[in-house]
Amino acid sequence: MEKLIEILTDLHPDVDFATEEGLVDNGILDSLDIVTLITEINDKFDVSIPAEEIIPENFNSAAALMALIEKLDEE
């Protein structure tokens, strides 16, 4: 989770990613941020996020993103 928080903090240093649960819904992450996130996650976690998983629910919080990464890592 630390690596993920670090990636997110690099995008938006002013956001508390440990507690924020509306990253997409509240407009904190935009489409460019999500593309950057997908690239960074692929590089750092060695998982590929398929198009069908690119939905707001998976990107609304660090916990949701971590759950997605762990799920993809098991596949």
PyMOL commands that set and color helices and strands:
alter all, ss='L'
color gray80, all
select helices_A, chain A and resi 2-11+31-45+51-53+56-59+62-74
alter helices_A, ss='H'
color red, helices_A
deselect
rebuild
show_as cartoon
